[in-house]
Amino acid sequence: MATRNNARSDRRPSRRGQKDEDRSLVDRFMGVSDAVTEALGTPWALALSILVIVVWALTGPIFRFSDTWQLVINTTTTIITFWMVFVIQTSQNRQSKAVQFKLDELIRSIPGARNRMIEAERESTAQLKRQEQEFQKTAERGGVQEVPPEEVADEARSKGSGL
Protein backbone atom coordinates (compact mmCIF):
# COMPACT_ATOMS: atom_id res chain seq x y z
CA MET A 1 0.00 0.00 0.00
CA ALA A 2 1.35 3.40 -0.92
CA THR A 3 2.27 5.72 1.88
CA ARG A 4 0.86 9.18 1.81
CA ASN A 5 3.34 12.00 1.29
CA ASN A 6 1.77 15.38 1.79
CA ALA A 7 5.02 17.28 2.44
CA ARG A 8 5.82 19.95 -0.12
CA SER A 9 9.21 21.32 -0.98
CA ASP A 10 10.12 24.86 -1.99
CA ARG A 11 12.99 23.55 -4.09
CA ARG A 12 12.73 22.83 -7.79
CA PRO A 13 11.34 19.35 -8.36
CA SER A 14 14.01 16.81 -9.16
CA ARG A 15 13.19 13.42 -10.64
CA ARG A 16 12.54 12.17 -7.15
CA GLY A 17 10.42 15.25 -6.41
CA GLN A 18 8.43 14.57 -9.55
CA LYS A 19 7.75 11.03 -8.36
CA ASP A 20 6.58 12.40 -5.01
CA GLU A 21 4.20 14.76 -6.81
CA ASP A 22 2.93 11.90 -8.98
CA ARG A 23 2.45 9.72 -5.93
CA SER A 24 0.58 12.55 -4.25
CA LEU A 25 -1.69 12.79 -7.30
CA VAL A 26 -2.30 9.04 -7.19
CA ASP A 27 -3.00 9.23 -3.46
CA ARG A 28 -5.45 12.07 -4.05
CA PHE A 29 -7.19 10.05 -6.76
CA MET A 30 -7.41 7.08 -4.42
CA GLY A 31 -8.81 9.27 -1.67
CA VAL A 32 -11.44 10.72 -3.99
CA SER A 33 -12.19 7.25 -5.33
CA ASP A 34 -12.71 5.89 -1.82
CA ALA A 35 -14.92 8.85 -0.90
CA VAL A 36 -17.04 8.55 -4.05
CA THR A 37 -17.40 4.80 -3.60
CA GLU A 38 -18.39 5.31 0.03
CA ALA A 39 -20.90 8.07 -0.79
CA LEU A 40 -22.49 6.30 -3.74
CA GLY A 41 -22.90 3.06 -1.82
CA THR A 42 -25.58 4.58 0.43
CA PRO A 43 -29.37 4.50 0.36
CA TRP A 44 -29.28 8.30 -0.14
CA ALA A 45 -27.42 7.90 -3.42
CA LEU A 46 -29.96 5.34 -4.59
CA ALA A 47 -32.81 7.66 -3.61
CA LEU A 48 -31.15 10.54 -5.49
CA SER A 49 -30.74 8.41 -8.62
CA ILE A 50 -34.40 7.39 -8.46
CA LEU A 51 -35.37 11.05 -8.06
CA VAL A 52 -33.31 12.02 -11.12
CA ILE A 53 -35.02 9.32 -13.22
CA VAL A 54 -38.48 10.37 -12.00
CA VAL A 55 -37.78 14.02 -12.80
CA TRP A 56 -36.46 13.02 -16.23
CA ALA A 57 -39.57 10.90 -16.88
CA LEU A 58 -41.87 13.72 -15.78
CA THR A 59 -40.20 16.09 -18.25
CA GLY A 60 -40.98 13.69 -21.10
CA PRO A 61 -44.32 15.30 -22.03
CA ILE A 62 -42.73 18.77 -21.90
CA PHE A 63 -40.13 17.71 -24.49
CA ARG A 64 -42.66 15.51 -26.36
CA PHE A 65 -40.58 12.42 -25.62
CA SER A 66 -38.13 13.53 -28.30
CA ASP A 67 -34.98 11.77 -29.34
CA THR A 68 -32.95 14.48 -27.64
CA TRP A 69 -34.86 13.92 -24.39
CA GLN A 70 -33.98 10.21 -24.53
CA LEU A 71 -30.41 10.92 -25.58
CA VAL A 72 -29.84 13.06 -22.48
CA ILE A 73 -30.55 10.21 -20.06
CA ASN A 74 -28.76 7.61 -22.18
CA THR A 75 -25.61 9.70 -22.52
CA THR A 76 -25.62 10.75 -18.87
CA THR A 77 -26.01 7.23 -17.53
CA THR A 78 -23.39 5.87 -19.92
CA ILE A 79 -20.79 8.45 -18.88
CA ILE A 80 -21.50 7.99 -15.18
CA THR A 81 -21.27 4.21 -15.53
CA PHE A 82 -17.99 4.49 -17.43
CA TRP A 83 -16.46 6.70 -14.70
CA MET A 84 -17.80 4.56 -11.89
CA VAL A 85 -16.08 1.46 -13.28
CA PHE A 86 -12.70 3.13 -12.71
CA VAL A 87 -13.64 4.65 -9.36
CA ILE A 88 -15.02 1.41 -7.93
CA GLN A 89 -12.18 -0.71 -9.34
CA THR A 90 -9.56 1.61 -7.86
CA SER A 91 -11.24 1.51 -4.48
CA GLN A 92 -11.67 -2.28 -4.61
CA ASN A 93 -8.05 -2.86 -5.63
CA ARG A 94 -6.82 -0.71 -2.77
CA GLN A 95 -9.04 -2.42 -0.21
CA SER A 96 -8.12 -5.85 -1.55
CA LYS A 97 -4.41 -5.07 -1.22
CA ALA A 98 -4.91 -3.83 2.35
CA VAL A 99 -6.74 -7.04 3.29
CA GLN A 100 -4.04 -9.10 1.57
CA PHE A 101 -1.31 -7.34 3.56
CA LYS A 102 -3.20 -7.98 6.78
CA LEU A 103 -3.57 -11.66 5.94
CA ASP A 104 0.11 -11.87 5.01
CA GLU A 105 1.01 -10.37 8.37
CA LEU A 106 -1.17 -12.92 10.16
CA ILE A 107 0.44 -15.78 8.25
CA ARG A 108 3.90 -14.50 9.14
CA SER A 109 3.00 -14.09 12.80
CA ILE A 110 1.59 -17.59 13.37
CA PRO A 111 4.21 -20.18 14.30
CA GLY A 112 4.00 -23.21 12.01
CA ALA A 113 2.07 -21.37 9.31
CA ARG A 114 3.26 -21.94 5.79
CA ASN A 115 4.78 -18.75 4.42
CA ARG A 116 4.23 -20.03 0.87
CA MET A 117 0.56 -19.14 1.36
CA ILE A 118 1.57 -15.48 1.20
CA GLU A 119 2.17 -15.92 -2.54
CA ALA A 120 -1.02 -17.96 -3.16
CA GLU A 121 -2.58 -15.38 -5.48
CA ARG A 122 0.30 -15.84 -7.91
CA GLU A 123 -0.04 -19.63 -8.19
CA SER A 124 -1.50 -21.51 -11.14
CA THR A 125 -5.04 -22.83 -11.14
CA ALA A 126 -3.74 -26.40 -10.72
CA GLN A 127 -1.68 -25.41 -7.68
CA LEU A 128 -4.68 -23.65 -6.15
CA LYS A 129 -6.83 -26.73 -6.78
CA ARG A 130 -4.27 -28.92 -4.95
CA GLN A 131 -4.26 -26.50 -2.03
CA GLU A 132 -8.05 -26.56 -1.96
CA GLN A 133 -7.96 -30.37 -1.75
CA GLU A 134 -5.34 -30.13 0.98
CA PHE A 135 -7.48 -27.79 3.05
CA GLN A 136 -10.57 -29.93 2.48
CA LYS A 137 -8.76 -33.00 3.82
CA THR A 138 -7.48 -31.01 6.78
CA ALA A 139 -11.01 -29.80 7.54
CA GLU A 140 -12.38 -33.35 7.29
CA ARG A 141 -9.83 -34.48 9.89
CA GLY A 142 -10.91 -31.70 12.22
CA GLY A 143 -8.05 -29.28 11.73
CA VAL A 144 -4.29 -29.14 11.53
CA GLN A 145 -3.63 -30.31 15.08
CA GLU A 146 -3.60 -33.97 14.02
CA VAL A 147 -1.28 -33.78 11.00
CA PRO A 148 1.59 -31.36 10.31
CA PRO A 149 0.86 -29.04 7.34
CA GLU A 150 3.85 -30.32 5.39
CA GLU A 151 2.56 -33.90 5.61
CA VAL A 152 -0.88 -32.83 4.39
CA ALA A 153 0.72 -30.90 1.53
CA ASP A 154 2.87 -33.89 0.52
CA GLU A 155 -0.17 -36.17 0.53
CA ALA A 156 -2.19 -33.72 -1.59
CA ARG A 157 0.70 -33.38 -4.05
CA SER A 158 1.10 -37.14 -4.41
CA LYS A 159 -2.63 -37.58 -5.07
CA GLY A 160 -2.65 -34.54 -7.37
CA SER A 161 0.07 -36.01 -9.54
CA GLY A 162 -1.99 -39.18 -10.06
CA LEU A 163 -4.85 -37.25 -11.69
C-alpha positions in Angstrom: 0.0 0.0 0.0 1.3 3.4 -0.9 2.3 5.7 1.9 0.9 9.2 1.8 3.3 12.0 1.3 1.8 15.4 1.8 5.0 17.3 2.4 5.8 20.0 -0.1 9.2 21.3 -1.0 10.1 24.9 -2.0 13.0 23.5 -4.1 12.7 22.8 -7.8 11.3 19.4 -8.4 14.0 16.8 -9.2 13.2 13.4 -10.6 12.5 12.2 -7.1 10.4 15.2 -6.4 8.4 14.6 -9.6 7.8 11.0 -8.4 6.6 12.4 -5.0 4.2 14.8 -6.8 2.9 11.9 -9.0 2.5 9.7 -5.9 0.6 12.5 -4.3 -1.7 12.8 -7.3 -2.3 9.0 -7.2 -3.0 9.2 -3.5 -5.4 12.1 -4.1 -7.2 10.1 -6.8 -7.4 7.1 -4.4 -8.8 9.3 -1.7 -11.4 10.7 -4.0 -12.2 7.3 -5.3 -12.7 5.9 -1.8 -14.9 8.9 -0.9 -17.0 8.6 -4.0 -17.4 4.8 -3.6 -18.4 5.3 0.0 -20.9 8.1 -0.8 -22.5 6.3 -3.7 -22.9 3.1 -1.8 -25.6 4.6 0.4 -29.4 4.5 0.4 -29.3 8.3 -0.1 -27.4 7.9 -3.4 -30.0 5.3 -4.6 -32.8 7.7 -3.6 -31.1 10.5 -5.5 -30.7 8.4 -8.6 -34.4 7.4 -8.5 -35.4 11.1 -8.1 -33.3 12.0 -11.1 -35.0 9.3 -13.2 -38.5 10.4 -12.0 -37.8 14.0 -12.8 -36.5 13.0 -16.2 -39.6 10.9 -16.9 -41.9 13.7 -15.8 -40.2 16.1 -18.2 -41.0 13.7 -21.1 -44.3 15.3 -22.0 -42.7 18.8 -21.9 -40.1 17.7 -24.5 -42.7 15.5 -26.4 -40.6 12.4 -25.6 -38.1 13.5 -28.3 -35.0 11.8 -29.3 -32.9 14.5 -27.6 -34.9 13.9 -24.4 -34.0 10.2 -24.5 -30.4 10.9 -25.6 -29.8 13.1 -22.5 -30.5 10.2 -20.1 -28.8 7.6 -22.2 -25.6 9.7 -22.5 -25.6 10.8 -18.9 -26.0 7.2 -17.5 -23.4 5.9 -19.9 -20.8 8.4 -18.9 -21.5 8.0 -15.2 -21.3 4.2 -15.5 -18.0 4.5 -17.4 -16.5 6.7 -14.7 -17.8 4.6 -11.9 -16.1 1.5 -13.3 -12.7 3.1 -12.7 -13.6 4.6 -9.4 -15.0 1.4 -7.9 -12.2 -0.7 -9.3 -9.6 1.6 -7.9 -11.2 1.5 -4.5 -11.7 -2.3 -4.6 -8.1 -2.9 -5.6 -6.8 -0.7 -2.8 -9.0 -2.4 -0.2 -8.1 -5.8 -1.5 -4.4 -5.1 -1.2 -4.9 -3.8 2.3 -6.7 -7.0 3.3 -4.0 -9.1 1.6 -1.3 -7.3 3.6 -3.2 -8.0 6.8 -3.6 -11.7 5.9 0.1 -11.9 5.0 1.0 -10.4 8.4 -1.2 -12.9 10.2 0.4 -15.8 8.3 3.9 -14.5 9.1 3.0 -14.1 12.8 1.6 -17.6 13.4 4.2 -20.2 14.3 4.0 -23.2 12.0 2.1 -21.4 9.3 3.3 -21.9 5.8 4.8 -18.8 4.4 4.2 -20.0 0.9 0.6 -19.1 1.4 1.6 -15.5 1.2 2.2 -15.9 -2.5 -1.0 -18.0 -3.2 -2.6 -15.4 -5.5 0.3 -15.8 -7.9 0.0 -19.6 -8.2 -1.5 -21.5 -11.1 -5.0 -22.8 -11.1 -3.7 -26.4 -10.7 -1.7 -25.4 -7.7 -4.7 -23.6 -6.1 -6.8 -26.7 -6.8 -4.3 -28.9 -4.9 -4.3 -26.5 -2.0 -8.1 -26.6 -2.0 -8.0 -30.4 -1.7 -5.3 -30.1 1.0 -7.5 -27.8 3.1 -10.6 -29.9 2.5 -8.8 -33.0 3.8 -7.5 -31.0 6.8 -11.0 -29.8 7.5 -12.4 -33.4 7.3 -9.8 -34.5 9.9 -10.9 -31.7 12.2 -8.0 -29.3 11.7 -4.3 -29.1 11.5 -3.6 -30.3 15.1 -3.6 -34.0 14.0 -1.3 -33.8 11.0 1.6 -31.4 10.3 0.9 -29.0 7.3 3.9 -30.3 5.4 2.6 -33.9 5.6 -0.9 -32.8 4.4 0.7 -30.9 1.5 2.9 -33.9 0.5 -0.2 -36.2 0.5 -2.2 -33.7 -1.6 0.7 -33.4 -4.1 1.1 -37.1 -4.4 -2.6 -37.6 -5.1 -2.7 -34.5 -7.4 0.1 -36.0 -9.5 -2.0 -39.2 -10.1 -4.8 -37.3 -11.7 
